[in-house]
Amino acid sequence: MKSTIVISPELEELLETAAGLPRSSENIRVEPLCGDGSDRKFFRIFLGRRSLIGLISPRRAEAPLIDENDSYLMIGNHLCSRGLPAPRILHADTSGGKFLLEDAGDLHLQAYVLSHPPRLEPIYGHVIRMLGALHTRAHQGFEPRFCFDSALYDPAFVYERELEYFRKSFVNVCMGFETRAEELREDFEAIAEEAGMRESSFVFHRDFQSRNIMVRGAGLRLIDFQGMRFGPAVYDLASLLIDPYVKLPERSQERLREAYWSSVGRRFFFSRTEFMKKYESVRLARNLQILGAFGFLGVTKKKRQFLQHVPFAFRQLSLHLSRAQRARFPRLAGLVEAIGRRGFGFLASKGA
């Protein structure tokens, strides 16, 4: 989707930089691109027959020494150095928040599979192989200094950034429940301990879903990688399989999970039982994070299009909150039942 363009000083600087790159053309034009949940601005810059992506990402005023822009540059360069399919960064001004990137195309995995239903599992087989490559190569040479908002997916991170995010942005703001932190603390602390890791030698993307995977020609490209950190690799698998943008059938999720286990999961876990236990823990945390994100984006940020995905994400939560988890996390289970009884018909008035 494209929108009206305004040539800001930052964009003008990017265009001047693009014009000075090798193989550039004097015939330059630019088209704005709509991002998803991010406040960053993207543009496609045409240099004759060649095209690049321009990114404007203002440095946060409250940011510490390492900003999201720094992570984007360091992690992007690292992934390319490991032979992984991330767009090359051709120019970076991290202080000014201006980047020129290799063009990864405009066809998201979501759009591709929704327009080619018979190809769903075959194309996801390719994605699973790409994910396996990411998990086996990306940790080599990956450094904590690459990460702008903590380098480890530990219990404290899970608790605040995923579980409390769910309570505040989805339960309280989106659903209108008055749920206090203390009411869920015991369950949330237990979930955070199971999903998080005190240490890890592996890294994961943390938002590995169909809107962050591009289909270009016969290949795939991975974008929005700046949130990578050390932690459980299977979190990415859970993100991919319960992705509300595509709505994979349950049987497809099971087959693709087994494909991941057979190809690379065996390298990371002593047994399939251990693999499934960790997978179910991070799937629960990710599912709660997704609902928190949709609440924040849909209501707080007023990007109403995200609310349409809430019902499926909630059904996944209800389906995957196993009998054992309901017994161990009774407060969360009770809240999920209460939300289910209310339903989501009221979201229509919010633009869903």
FIRO-552918 format. One record per residue (C-alpha): residue number from 0; residue in one letter; x, y, z. Coordinates in nm, 4 decimals. Layout:
% FIRO-552918
(NUM; "a"; (X; Y; Z))
...
END
This chain:
% FIRO-552918
(0; "m"; (0.0000; 0.0000; 0.0000))
(1; "k"; (0.1277; 0.3450; -0.0906))
(2; "s"; (0.0521; 0.6856; 0.0521))
(3; "t"; (0.1072; 1.0517; -0.0321))
(4; "i"; (0.4696; 1.1560; -0.0157))
(5; "v"; (0.6205; 1.4573; 0.1580))
(6; "i"; (0.9861; 1.5298; 0.0842))
(7; "s"; (1.1263; 1.5953; 0.4295))
(8; "p"; (1.4838; 1.7159; 0.4874))
(9; "e"; (1.5769; 1.3618; 0.5982))
(10; "l"; (1.4355; 1.2090; 0.2813))
(11; "e"; (1.6045; 1.4717; 0.0671))
(12; "e"; (1.9384; 1.3769; 0.2248))
(13; "l"; (1.8701; 1.0096; 0.1528))
(14; "l"; (1.7926; 1.0837; -0.2107))
(15; "e"; (2.1148; 1.2803; -0.2465))
(16; "t"; (2.3091; 0.9921; -0.0927))
(17; "a"; (2.1375; 0.7405; -0.3221))
(18; "a"; (2.2258; 0.9519; -0.6253))
(19; "g"; (2.5928; 0.9312; -0.5292))
(20; "l"; (2.6040; 0.5512; -0.5048))
(21; "p"; (2.7749; 0.3490; -0.7789))
(22; "r"; (2.5497; 0.2556; -1.0711))
(23; "s"; (2.3002; 0.5248; -0.9799))
(24; "s"; (2.0988; 0.7135; -1.2370))
(25; "e"; (2.0115; 1.0791; -1.2650))
(26; "n"; (1.6507; 0.9718; -1.3134))
(27; "i"; (1.5452; 0.9341; -0.9486))
(28; "r"; (1.1937; 0.8940; -0.8213))
(29; "v"; (1.0558; 0.7837; -0.4854))
(30; "e"; (0.7425; 0.6140; -0.3585))
(31; "p"; (0.6342; 0.5969; 0.0080))
(32; "l"; (0.5689; 0.2546; 0.1589))
(33; "c"; (0.3372; 0.1873; 0.4487))
(34; "g"; (0.4963; 0.0105; 0.7444))
(35; "d"; (0.3089; -0.2077; 0.9911))
(36; "g"; (0.3249; -0.1357; 1.3612))
(37; "s"; (0.6438; 0.0669; 1.3518))
(38; "d"; (0.6654; 0.4463; 1.3471))
(39; "r"; (0.9597; 0.4233; 1.1091))
(40; "k"; (0.9118; 0.5507; 0.7528))
(41; "f"; (1.0010; 0.3469; 0.4447))
(42; "f"; (1.0420; 0.4559; 0.0834))
(43; "r"; (1.1246; 0.2806; -0.2434))
(44; "i"; (1.3828; 0.4834; -0.4332))
(45; "f"; (1.4100; 0.4182; -0.8067))
(46; "l"; (1.7466; 0.4869; -0.9707))
(47; "g"; (1.6674; 0.4118; -1.3318))
(48; "r"; (1.6084; 0.0351; -1.3431))
(49; "r"; (1.7546; -0.0151; -0.9993))
(50; "s"; (1.5612; 0.0303; -0.6748))
(51; "l"; (1.6641; 0.0686; -0.3101))
(52; "i"; (1.4728; 0.1019; 0.0142))
(53; "g"; (1.5113; 0.4217; 0.2134))
(54; "l"; (1.4464; 0.4026; 0.5869))
(55; "i"; (1.4015; 0.7001; 0.8193))
(56; "s"; (1.4163; 0.5975; 1.1837))
(57; "p"; (1.4656; 0.8925; 1.4214))
(58; "r"; (1.6899; 0.8149; 1.7136))
(59; "r"; (1.4890; 0.8044; 2.0350))
(60; "a"; (1.5583; 1.1016; 2.2596))
(61; "e"; (1.5475; 0.8834; 2.5690))
(62; "a"; (1.7684; 0.6121; 2.4216))
(63; "p"; (2.0845; 0.5036; 2.6030))
(64; "l"; (2.4168; 0.4683; 2.4257))
(65; "i"; (2.2843; 0.1838; 2.2101))
(66; "d"; (1.9739; 0.2709; 2.0100))
(67; "e"; (1.7496; 0.0616; 1.7857))
(68; "n"; (1.9303; 0.2145; 1.4872))
(69; "d"; (2.2647; 0.0853; 1.6138))
(70; "s"; (2.1188; -0.2627; 1.6572))
(71; "y"; (1.9699; -0.2534; 1.3092))
(72; "l"; (2.3083; -0.1773; 1.1551))
(73; "m"; (2.5166; -0.4189; 1.3608))
(74; "i"; (2.2732; -0.7097; 1.3401))
(75; "g"; (2.2039; -0.6527; 0.9704))
(76; "n"; (2.5744; -0.6571; 0.8892))
(77; "h"; (2.6241; -0.9618; 1.1089))
(78; "l"; (2.3483; -1.1604; 0.9366))
(79; "c"; (2.4902; -1.0812; 0.5940))
(80; "s"; (2.8378; -1.1828; 0.7118))
(81; "r"; (2.6966; -1.5221; 0.8114))
(82; "g"; (2.5415; -1.5708; 0.4673))
(83; "l"; (2.1864; -1.5271; 0.5931))
(84; "p"; (1.9190; -1.3664; 0.3701))
(85; "a"; (1.8922; -1.0190; 0.5205))
(86; "p"; (1.8921; -0.7125; 0.2926))
(87; "r"; (2.2370; -0.5536; 0.2649))
(88; "i"; (2.2710; -0.2140; 0.4295))
(89; "l"; (2.4250; 0.0137; 0.1680))
(90; "h"; (2.4360; 0.3332; 0.3727))
(91; "a"; (2.3757; 0.3998; 0.7425))
(92; "d"; (2.3588; 0.7184; 0.9445))
(93; "t"; (2.2569; 0.5794; 1.2828))
(94; "s"; (2.2654; 0.9161; 1.4582))
(95; "g"; (2.0428; 1.0783; 1.1981))
(96; "g"; (1.8337; 0.7659; 1.1541))
(97; "k"; (1.8788; 0.7367; 0.7773))
(98; "f"; (1.9466; 0.4099; 0.5929))
(99; "l"; (1.9644; 0.2845; 0.2357))
(100; "l"; (1.8932; -0.0870; 0.1985))
(101; "e"; (1.8921; -0.3521; -0.0673))
(102; "d"; (1.5357; -0.3830; -0.1983))
(103; "a"; (1.3830; -0.7082; -0.0674))
(104; "g"; (1.0692; -0.6627; -0.2769))
(105; "d"; (0.7131; -0.5873; -0.1747))
(106; "l"; (0.5640; -0.9369; -0.1477))
(107; "h"; (0.5277; -1.0485; 0.2139))
(108; "l"; (0.5007; -1.4183; 0.2916))
(109; "q"; (0.1501; -1.3429; 0.4197))
(110; "a"; (0.0324; -1.2100; 0.0839))
(111; "y"; (0.2022; -1.4921; -0.1061))
(112; "v"; (0.0485; -1.7812; 0.0868))
(113; "l"; (-0.2982; -1.6221; 0.1029))
(114; "s"; (-0.2956; -1.5913; -0.2763))
(115; "h"; (-0.1506; -1.9420; -0.3268))
(116; "p"; (-0.3360; -2.1661; -0.0741))
(117; "p"; (-0.2180; -2.4963; -0.2281))
(118; "r"; (0.1408; -2.3786; -0.1852))
(119; "l"; (0.1045; -2.3087; 0.1880))
(120; "e"; (0.2937; -2.6030; 0.3345))
(121; "p"; (0.5572; -2.6263; 0.0589))
(122; "i"; (0.6503; -2.2575; 0.0981))
(123; "y"; (0.6487; -2.2940; 0.4759))
(124; "g"; (0.8866; -2.5844; 0.4327))
(125; "h"; (1.1298; -2.3348; 0.2761))
(126; "v"; (1.0691; -2.0961; 0.5661))
(127; "i"; (1.1473; -2.3702; 0.8184))
(128; "r"; (1.4761; -2.4336; 0.6383))
(129; "m"; (1.5573; -2.0621; 0.6486))
(130; "l"; (1.4756; -2.0599; 1.0192))
(131; "g"; (1.7039; -2.3577; 1.0737))
(132; "a"; (1.9864; -2.1734; 0.8971))
(133; "l"; (1.9240; -1.8663; 1.1123))
(134; "h"; (1.9391; -2.0679; 1.4336))
(135; "t"; (2.2500; -2.2631; 1.3400))
(136; "r"; (2.4538; -1.9724; 1.2005))
(137; "a"; (2.3446; -1.6434; 1.3554))
(138; "h"; (2.4809; -1.7134; 1.7039))
(139; "q"; (2.8342; -1.7460; 1.5674))
(140; "g"; (2.9984; -1.4118; 1.6386))
(141; "f"; (2.6786; -1.2526; 1.7725))
(142; "e"; (2.7642; -1.0173; 2.0598))
(143; "p"; (2.5592; -0.8722; 2.3478))
(144; "r"; (2.6627; -0.5213; 2.2406))
(145; "f"; (2.4477; -0.5639; 1.9280))
(146; "c"; (2.1287; -0.5477; 2.1383))
(147; "f"; (1.9678; -0.2152; 2.2243))
(148; "d"; (1.7156; -0.3238; 2.4888))
(149; "s"; (1.8847; -0.6085; 2.6777))
(150; "a"; (2.0727; -0.8954; 2.5244))
(151; "l"; (1.8958; -1.1911; 2.6851))
(152; "y"; (1.5396; -1.3181; 2.6854))
(153; "d"; (1.5449; -1.3789; 3.0583))
(154; "p"; (1.2508; -1.4148; 3.3019))
(155; "a"; (1.2539; -1.0438; 3.3884))
(156; "f"; (1.2261; -0.9534; 3.0188))
(157; "v"; (0.9443; -1.2043; 2.9660))
(158; "y"; (0.7553; -1.0773; 3.2680))
(159; "e"; (0.7657; -0.7080; 3.1846))
(160; "r"; (0.7847; -0.6989; 2.8047))
(161; "e"; (0.5426; -0.9783; 2.7231))
(162; "l"; (0.3204; -1.0741; 3.0166))
(163; "e"; (0.2668; -0.7311; 3.1692))
(164; "y"; (0.2353; -0.5939; 2.8161))
(165; "f"; (-0.0565; -0.8345; 2.7697))
(166; "r"; (-0.2198; -0.7291; 3.0970))
(167; "k"; (-0.1842; -0.3551; 3.0417))
(168; "s"; (-0.2386; -0.3187; 2.6680))
(169; "f"; (-0.4804; -0.6018; 2.5937))
(170; "v"; (-0.6651; -0.6889; 2.9127))
(171; "n"; (-0.6989; -0.3408; 3.0601))
(172; "v"; (-0.6899; -0.1059; 2.7619))
(173; "c"; (-0.8361; -0.3143; 2.4788))
(174; "m"; (-1.0803; -0.5357; 2.6706))
(175; "g"; (-1.1601; -0.2821; 2.9436))
(176; "f"; (-1.0982; -0.5173; 3.2373))
(177; "e"; (-0.9594; -0.3667; 3.5575))
(178; "t"; (-0.6962; -0.6303; 3.6281))
(179; "r"; (-0.4180; -0.5365; 3.8689))
(180; "a"; (-0.0602; -0.6652; 3.8489))
(181; "e"; (-0.0910; -0.8498; 4.1819))
(182; "e"; (-0.3831; -1.0568; 4.0565))
(183; "l"; (-0.1639; -1.2290; 3.7957))
(184; "r"; (0.1788; -1.1981; 3.9538))
(185; "e"; (0.2124; -1.5567; 4.0760))
(186; "d"; (0.1128; -1.7073; 3.7415))
(187; "f"; (0.3177; -1.4574; 3.5427))
(188; "e"; (0.6317; -1.5222; 3.7471))
(189; "a"; (0.5957; -1.8972; 3.6846))
(190; "i"; (0.5373; -1.8491; 3.3105))
(191; "a"; (0.8356; -1.6138; 3.2871))
(192; "e"; (1.0604; -1.8689; 3.4574))
(193; "e"; (0.9525; -2.1439; 3.2178))
(194; "a"; (0.9770; -1.9365; 2.9001))
(195; "g"; (1.2828; -1.7243; 2.9813))
(196; "m"; (1.6447; -1.8325; 3.0025))
(197; "r"; (1.9120; -1.7358; 3.2520))
(198; "e"; (2.1764; -1.7869; 2.9850))
(199; "s"; (2.1850; -1.8905; 2.6211))
(200; "s"; (2.4345; -1.9414; 2.3429))
(201; "f"; (2.1651; -1.9190; 2.0731))
(202; "v"; (2.0004; -1.6118; 1.9242))
(203; "f"; (1.6506; -1.5653; 1.7877))
(204; "h"; (1.4674; -1.3039; 1.5801))
(205; "r"; (1.1780; -1.2438; 1.8250))
(206; "d"; (0.9293; -1.1339; 1.5581))
(207; "f"; (0.9593; -1.4146; 1.3057))
(208; "q"; (0.6212; -1.3952; 1.1308))
(209; "s"; (0.4829; -1.3658; 0.7805))
(210; "r"; (0.4970; -0.9849; 0.7619))
(211; "n"; (0.8707; -0.9941; 0.8313))
(212; "i"; (0.9550; -1.2498; 0.5625))
(213; "m"; (0.9681; -1.1322; 0.2022))
(214; "v"; (0.9287; -1.3508; -0.1060))
(215; "r"; (1.1512; -1.2331; -0.3896))
(216; "g"; (1.1896; -1.4473; -0.6971))
(217; "a"; (1.2676; -1.7992; -0.5795))
(218; "g"; (1.4134; -1.6812; -0.2483))
(219; "l"; (1.3174; -1.5447; 0.0899))
(220; "r"; (1.4441; -1.2362; 0.2735))
(221; "l"; (1.4266; -1.1656; 0.6453))
(222; "i"; (1.3516; -0.8115; 0.7654))
(223; "d"; (1.2925; -0.6283; 1.0974))
(224; "f"; (1.5727; -0.8139; 1.2707))
(225; "q"; (1.6803; -0.5369; 1.5112))
(226; "g"; (1.5168; -0.7097; 1.8095))
(227; "m"; (1.7378; -1.0203; 1.7903))
(228; "r"; (1.8890; -1.1351; 2.1175))
(229; "f"; (2.0132; -1.4431; 2.2994))
(230; "g"; (1.7409; -1.6847; 2.4051))
(231; "p"; (1.5252; -1.9846; 2.3045))
(232; "a"; (1.5393; -2.0548; 1.9317))
(233; "v"; (1.1969; -2.2220; 1.9396))
(234; "y"; (1.0372; -1.8867; 2.0195))
(235; "d"; (1.0756; -1.8041; 1.6489))
(236; "l"; (0.9082; -2.1311; 1.5567))
(237; "a"; (0.6127; -2.0482; 1.7811))
(238; "s"; (0.5933; -1.6962; 1.6351))
(239; "l"; (0.5760; -1.8400; 1.2843))
(240; "l"; (0.3198; -2.1101; 1.3542))
(241; "i"; (0.0651; -1.9100; 1.5580))
(242; "d"; (0.1024; -1.6016; 1.3358))
(243; "p"; (-0.2471; -1.4421; 1.3175))
(244; "y"; (-0.1773; -1.2861; 0.9775))
(245; "v"; (-0.1829; -1.6250; 0.8025))
(246; "k"; (-0.3885; -1.8392; 1.0457))
(247; "l"; (-0.2165; -2.1714; 0.9835))
(248; "p"; (-0.4472; -2.4711; 1.0416))
(249; "e"; (-0.3644; -2.6716; 1.3517))
(250; "r"; (-0.2581; -2.9785; 1.1531))
(251; "s"; (-0.0203; -2.7658; 0.9445))
(252; "q"; (0.1274; -2.6210; 1.2631))
(253; "e"; (0.1899; -2.9725; 1.3935))
(254; "r"; (0.3540; -3.0934; 1.0720))
(255; "l"; (0.5774; -2.7874; 1.0446))
(256; "r"; (0.6767; -2.8135; 1.4099))
(257; "e"; (0.7806; -3.1748; 1.3470))
(258; "a"; (0.9752; -3.0655; 1.0379))
(259; "y"; (1.1701; -2.8166; 1.2500))
(260; "w"; (1.2335; -3.0793; 1.5192))
(261; "s"; (1.3606; -3.3305; 1.2625))
(262; "s"; (1.5873; -3.0828; 1.0844))
(263; "v"; (1.7435; -2.8689; 1.3600))
(264; "g"; (1.5507; -2.9068; 1.6848))
(265; "r"; (1.7422; -3.2244; 1.7703))
(266; "r"; (2.0637; -3.0197; 1.7835))
(267; "f"; (1.9309; -2.7892; 2.0553))
(268; "f"; (1.7481; -3.0313; 2.2875))
(269; "f"; (1.8313; -3.3584; 2.4602))
(270; "s"; (1.4895; -3.5049; 2.3832))
(271; "r"; (1.1640; -3.4356; 2.2056))
(272; "t"; (0.9969; -3.4066; 2.5464))
(273; "e"; (1.2331; -3.1233; 2.6416))
(274; "f"; (1.1738; -2.9606; 2.3017))
(275; "m"; (0.7948; -2.9708; 2.3399))
(276; "k"; (0.8063; -2.8399; 2.6964))
(277; "k"; (1.0083; -2.5344; 2.5931))
(278; "y"; (0.8023; -2.4850; 2.2793))
(279; "e"; (0.4758; -2.4814; 2.4740))
(280; "s"; (0.6199; -2.2347; 2.7287))
(281; "v"; (0.7406; -1.9840; 2.4703))
(282; "r"; (0.4277; -2.0315; 2.2583))
(283; "l"; (0.2201; -1.9202; 2.5569))
(284; "a"; (0.4432; -1.6177; 2.6220))
(285; "r"; (0.4431; -1.5235; 2.2525))
(286; "n"; (0.0652; -1.5586; 2.2294))
(287; "l"; (0.0215; -1.3185; 2.5208))
(288; "q"; (0.2722; -1.0774; 2.3656))
(289; "i"; (0.0828; -1.0831; 2.0355))
(290; "l"; (-0.2428; -0.9886; 2.2062))
(291; "g"; (-0.0636; -0.7136; 2.3971))
(292; "a"; (0.0776; -0.5795; 2.0711))
(293; "f"; (-0.2617; -0.5815; 1.8976))
(294; "g"; (-0.4163; -0.4012; 2.1941))
(295; "f"; (-0.1412; -0.1391; 2.1949))
(296; "l"; (-0.1369; -0.0862; 1.8193))
(297; "g"; (-0.5113; -0.1092; 1.7684))
(298; "v"; (-0.6298; 0.1063; 2.0583))
(299; "t"; (-0.3427; 0.3139; 2.1960))
(300; "k"; (-0.1830; 0.3851; 1.8568))
(301; "k"; (-0.5226; 0.3894; 1.6832))
(302; "k"; (-0.4062; 0.1573; 1.4046))
(303; "r"; (-0.7460; -0.0133; 1.3959))
(304; "q"; (-0.6535; -0.2676; 1.1282))
(305; "f"; (-0.4695; -0.4727; 1.3893))
(306; "l"; (-0.7884; -0.5373; 1.5887))
(307; "q"; (-0.9218; -0.7704; 1.3187))
(308; "h"; (-0.6540; -1.0225; 1.4180))
(309; "v"; (-0.7481; -1.0314; 1.7876))
(310; "p"; (-1.0134; -1.3096; 1.7657))
(311; "f"; (-0.7784; -1.5589; 1.5989))
(312; "a"; (-0.4919; -1.4795; 1.8379))
(313; "f"; (-0.7278; -1.5295; 2.1312))
(314; "r"; (-0.8577; -1.8597; 1.9911))
(315; "q"; (-0.4976; -1.9777; 1.9667))
(316; "l"; (-0.4460; -1.8828; 2.3309))
(317; "s"; (-0.7584; -2.0704; 2.4404))
(318; "l"; (-0.6661; -2.3733; 2.2300))
(319; "h"; (-0.3036; -2.3964; 2.3388))
(320; "l"; (-0.3532; -2.3215; 2.7077))
(321; "s"; (-0.3300; -2.6898; 2.7905))
(322; "r"; (-0.5104; -2.8656; 3.0731))
(323; "a"; (-0.1848; -2.8843; 3.2683))
(324; "q"; (-0.1185; -2.5127; 3.2144))
(325; "r"; (-0.4715; -2.4231; 3.3232))
(326; "a"; (-0.4106; -2.6086; 3.6480))
(327; "r"; (-0.0710; -2.4453; 3.7051))
(328; "f"; (-0.1821; -2.0965; 3.6000))
(329; "p"; (-0.5374; -2.0754; 3.7413))
(330; "r"; (-0.5500; -1.6952; 3.7522))
(331; "l"; (-0.4586; -1.6629; 3.3862))
(332; "a"; (-0.6978; -1.9453; 3.2977))
(333; "g"; (-0.9818; -1.7703; 3.4800))
(334; "l"; (-0.9054; -1.4437; 3.3016))
(335; "v"; (-0.9012; -1.6178; 2.9622))
(336; "e"; (-1.2401; -1.7727; 3.0363))
(337; "a"; (-1.3813; -1.4319; 3.1371))
(338; "i"; (-1.2522; -1.2711; 2.8180))
(339; "g"; (-1.3982; -1.5565; 2.6141))
(340; "r"; (-1.7399; -1.5051; 2.7745))
(341; "r"; (-1.7343; -1.1373; 2.6850))
(342; "g"; (-1.6325; -1.1989; 2.3248))
(343; "f"; (-1.5070; -0.9458; 2.0735))
(344; "g"; (-1.8207; -0.8076; 1.9162))
(345; "f"; (-1.7509; -0.4704; 2.0761))
(346; "l"; (-1.4289; -0.4395; 1.8727))
(347; "a"; (-1.6411; -0.3505; 1.5701))
(348; "s"; (-1.7006; -0.0106; 1.7271))
(349; "k"; (-1.3241; 0.0297; 1.7547))
(350; "g"; (-1.2724; -0.0395; 1.3861))
(351; "a"; (-1.2052; -0.4151; 1.3808))
END
